[in-house]
Amino acid sequence: MDIEQKQTEFIDHFVKQASSLKGSALGSVVTDATSHPSLFAFSEILAVPSVVELEGTEHSIYLDVLRLFAYGTWSDYKSNSSRLPELSSDQALKLKQLTVLTLAETNKVLAYDQLMQELDVTNVRELEDFLINECMYAGIVRGKLDQLRRCFEVQFAAGRDLRPGQLGNMIRTLSNWLTTSDNLLVSIQEKIKWADNMSELDKKHRKDVDDRVEEVKKSLSLKANIDIREHEEIYSEPGGVMDYEEDRSRPKRRRHPIS
């Protein structure tokens, strides 16, 4: 079972729980969801009406925690720790895993120094153990640890919840990509058409050349036949070459001087 299928099952479970509770009772659901080792998406829980109703109430802290895990990072938590509840060890681990996913969204080569700073990790061994045991084994990322270059090369990373406003940006990005793809397709089709035309012209040119060669061959062949026939006629005429040879063999008459 892949990570997407697992996510769907866990999300459905917590959505049902949240839908049946209100107010402070939602605190345990939020804590359980943000501590669950296999849950990495929270937007569906955020959309539950009873959770939305926490906005502006004395229990809005639970809504803030859910938003942190849906969109935030470990650095965001440290910056706002004064107005957020202290996280359990499981929640802290989950938020650091989510931080790796956020970093992998924009860069497929993550420097060790950047990761150690973002995750509050003090040495490379601890960082690599975290990436292997808590990220790759969990199935949320795949990649290669490059100790020589001190970086993590990301080959796959699970997606996080879309932040408010991010959907519009994504739609615009996809629309621009679609427009670019359409223009590229038109350009390719024009090049194919041009290549086809050039191919036809080349075929026509080759045919013209072949026809001309054949004409020259026929002309040369005809001229050669005419020359052969003329040569044969010269040798076969009476009084031709043979008569001339006979004349040469006869003794010449002497002229006597007139006295």
C-alpha positions in Angstrom: 0.0 0.0 0.0 1.5 3.3 -1.1 1.7 6.5 1.0 -1.3 8.1 -0.8 -3.6 5.2 0.0 -2.5 5.3 3.7 -3.1 9.0 3.8 -6.7 8.6 2.6 -7.5 6.1 5.3 -6.0 8.1 8.2 -7.6 11.4 6.9 -11.0 9.8 6.7 -10.6 8.5 10.3 -9.7 11.9 11.8 -12.3 13.8 9.7 -15.0 11.6 11.1 -13.7 12.1 14.6 -13.5 15.9 14.2 -17.0 16.1 12.6 -18.5 14.6 15.8 -16.8 17.0 18.3 -16.8 20.7 19.0 -14.8 23.2 21.0 -12.2 22.0 23.4 -13.1 18.4 22.6 -11.3 18.9 19.3 -7.9 19.3 21.2 -7.3 15.6 21.5 -8.2 15.0 17.8 -5.7 17.7 16.8 -3.0 16.3 19.0 -3.5 12.7 17.8 -3.6 13.8 14.1 -0.4 15.9 14.4 1.4 13.1 16.3 0.3 10.2 14.0 3.5 8.7 12.4 1.8 8.1 9.0 -0.3 11.2 8.5 1.2 14.1 6.5 -1.9 16.0 5.2 -4.3 18.1 7.2 -6.3 20.3 4.9 -9.3 18.0 5.0 -9.4 18.2 8.8 -9.0 22.0 8.6 -12.1 22.1 6.3 -14.3 20.3 8.9 -17.1 22.8 9.9 -16.5 22.3 13.6 -12.8 23.0 13.2 -13.5 26.1 11.1 -15.7 27.3 13.9 -12.7 27.5 16.3 -11.6 30.7 14.5 -11.8 33.6 16.9 -12.7 31.5 20.0 -10.8 30.7 23.1 -9.9 27.3 21.5 -8.5 28.8 18.3 -5.1 27.5 19.4 -6.0 24.1 18.0 -6.7 25.7 14.7 -3.3 27.4 14.7 -1.6 24.0 15.5 -3.4 22.4 12.6 -2.3 25.2 10.2 1.3 24.9 11.4 1.3 21.2 10.5 -0.5 21.8 7.2 1.6 24.7 5.9 4.5 25.5 8.3 8.0 24.3 9.2 10.1 23.8 12.3 11.5 27.3 11.8 7.9 28.7 11.8 7.2 26.9 15.1 10.4 28.4 16.7 9.4 31.9 15.6 5.9 31.5 17.1 6.6 29.2 20.0 5.4 31.8 22.5 1.8 31.7 21.3 1.7 28.0 20.5 1.6 25.0 22.8 4.7 23.0 23.5 5.0 20.2 21.0 5.5 16.6 22.0 8.4 14.6 20.7 6.2 12.9 18.2 4.8 16.3 17.0 8.3 17.7 16.8 9.5 14.8 14.7 6.5 15.1 12.4 7.1 18.9 11.9 10.7 18.3 11.0 9.7 15.6 8.5 7.3 18.1 7.0 10.0 20.7 6.9 12.1 18.4 4.7 9.1 18.1 2.3 8.8 21.9 2.1 12.5 22.3 1.3 12.3 19.6 -1.4 9.4 21.4 -3.1 11.7 24.1 -4.4 15.2 22.4 -4.5 16.1 18.9 -5.5 19.6 19.2 -4.0 19.5 20.1 -0.3 22.8 21.1 1.3 23.6 19.5 4.6 24.3 22.9 6.2 20.9 24.2 5.2 19.2 21.0 6.5 21.1 21.1 9.8 20.1 24.7 10.3 16.4 24.2 9.5 16.1 21.0 11.6 18.2 22.1 14.5 20.6 19.2 14.0 24.1 19.5 15.3 26.1 17.1 13.2 26.1 15.2 9.9 25.7 11.8 11.4 22.5 12.8 13.2 21.2 14.5 10.0 21.9 11.4 7.9 20.2 9.1 10.5 17.2 11.4 10.5 16.9 11.4 6.7 17.3 7.7 6.4 15.3 6.5 9.4 12.6 9.1 9.6 12.2 10.3 6.0 13.2 7.6 3.5 12.0 4.6 5.6 8.8 6.5 6.2 8.3 6.7 2.4 7.9 10.4 2.2 11.1 11.0 0.3 13.6 9.1 -1.8 17.0 10.2 -2.7 20.8 9.9 -2.4 23.0 11.0 0.5 26.2 12.5 -1.0 28.8 12.7 1.8 31.5 14.1 -0.5 29.4 17.0 -1.6 27.6 17.2 1.7 24.1 17.2 0.2 20.9 15.2 -0.1 19.8 14.7 -3.7 16.0 14.4 -3.8 14.5 12.0 -6.3 11.0 12.0 -4.9 9.1 13.9 -2.2 5.5 13.6 -1.1 3.4 16.8 -1.5 2.2 18.9 1.3 -1.1 20.7 1.7 -1.6 23.7 -0.5 -1.2 26.9 1.3 -3.9 29.6 1.1 -3.5 31.3 -2.3 -1.1 28.6 -3.6 -3.8 26.9 -5.7 -4.3 30.1 -7.8 -0.6 30.3 -8.3 -0.5 26.7 -9.3 -3.3 27.1 -11.8 -1.6 30.1 -13.3 1.7 28.2 -13.6 -0.1 25.2 -15.2 -1.9 27.6 -17.6 1.4 29.2 -18.6 2.9 25.7 -19.1 -0.1 24.7 -21.2 0.3 27.8 -23.4 4.0 27.2 -23.8 3.3 23.6 -24.6 0.7 24.6 -27.3 3.1 27.1 -28.8 5.9 24.5 -28.8 3.5 21.9 -30.4 2.6 24.4 -33.2 6.3 25.1 -33.8 7.1 21.4 -34.0 4.2 20.9 -36.4 5.5 23.7 -38.6 9.0 22.2 -38.6 7.5 18.8 -39.5 5.6 20.4 -42.4 8.7 22.2 -43.5 10.7 19.0 -43.4 8.0 17.2 -45.4 8.1 19.9 -48.0 11.9 19.8 -48.2 11.7 16.0 -48.5 9.3 16.3 -51.4 11.5 18.9 -53.1 14.5 16.7 -52.6 12.6 13.7 -54.1 11.6 15.9 -57.1 15.2 17.1 -57.5 16.6 13.6 -57.3 14.0 12.5 -59.9 15.0 15.3 -62.2 18.6 14.5 -61.8 18.0 10.8 -62.5 15.9 11.6 -65.5 18.6 13.8 -66.9 21.2 11.1 -66.3 19.1 8.6 -68.2 18.7 11.1 -71.1 22.5 11.6 -71.2 23.0 7.8 -71.1 20.5 7.2 -73.9 22.1 10.0 -76.0 25.6 8.6 -75.5 24.4 5.1 -76.3 22.7 6.3 -79.5 25.8 8.2 -80.6 28.0 5.2 -79.9 25.7 3.0 -82.0 25.8 5.4 -84.9 29.6 5.6 -84.7 29.9 1.8 -84.7 27.5 1.5 -87.7 29.5 4.1 -89.7 32.8 2.4 -88.9 31.3 -1.0 -90.0 30.1 0.6 -93.3 33.5 2.0 -94.1 35.2 -1.4 -93.8 32.5 -3.3 -95.7 32.3 -1.0 -98.8 33.9 -2.5 -102.2 37.1 -0.7 -103.0 37.5 0.3 -99.5 40.4 -0.5 -97.3 40.9 -4.0 -98.8 41.2 -2.6 -102.4 43.5 0.1 -101.2 45.8 -2.6 -99.7 45.7 -4.5 -103.0 46.7 -1.5 -104.9 49.7 -1.0 -102.6 50.9 -4.6 -103.3 51.0 -4.1 -107.1 54.4 -3.0 -108.6 54.6 0.5 -109.8 55.3 1.1 -113.5 58.3 3.0 -114.4 58.2 6.0 -116.7 60.8 5.9 -119.5 62.3 9.2 -120.4 61.3 10.5 -123.8 64.3 10.7 -126.1 
